[in-house]
Amino acid sequence: MKPSVHISLLCLLSCISLASYADDEKEDGVTPYRPSVSNTAFLPQTGQLELEAGFTRSRSDGLYRDSVPYLLKLAFNPRWGVLLGGDAHLRQQNDDGSTQRGIGDTSITLKYAYALDDKRALGLEFGNKLPTAKFGLGSGKTDYVLNGIWSYDDGSRALDINLNTSRLGFAEPGSSAWQTGLSAAASWSVAEKTDLTAELSTAYRRGTASQHQLLMAVSYSPTPKMTLDIGFTRGLAAGSPDWSVFTGIVIPLGKLF
């Protein structure tokens, strides 16, 4: 499927969803995982298929990379769910001045959530990244990740802490195929329907430069069934992209069961 078809399909699904839910306030709202690197331990409403989509432009060493990320989320019950995501389209500048375009890699994740009480939860995610991107836009290999989550959310304040380890299918000579990541995202209400998010994240892999990143974002929820976000990231170490800007949306696509 061509990248333009992926983008058109995401737009069509968004329009159908908004039309279906515009007048329905009785259902529970969405459970955004974006815009932060950290995921929350909480699952979306059981049986409700949710879509997250956006646009990101990043710059590293003077080269730009544009992406259209998406994520589909579905909870089978209060404890088990599945996530399917990737990049519907990528465009990047190469060192030789050429430009590459295409779809990105695809990730699928099985998620388990355990509620400690009505405000706190633990989560565990096991996923893999499938090499669906053409050479140069992806590694061409399958990666595996195990992510542990602790979350707190009282409705006006939230904190998500993620600790994960990844087994990369491709590693540069002299570097380890194992990578460790840690992130912590805090968000709080700053106005009616508006939240501010701040996050620090880091990743370490032996034989490569460490990655440290600061993220700041604002989210606005005009209805419980739609959340819009806009923000930026700033690299704090040599291994991180210099900066990125992004915007996105979270909406339900429908109640499947």
Disulfide bonds with the S-S distance in Angstrom:
none
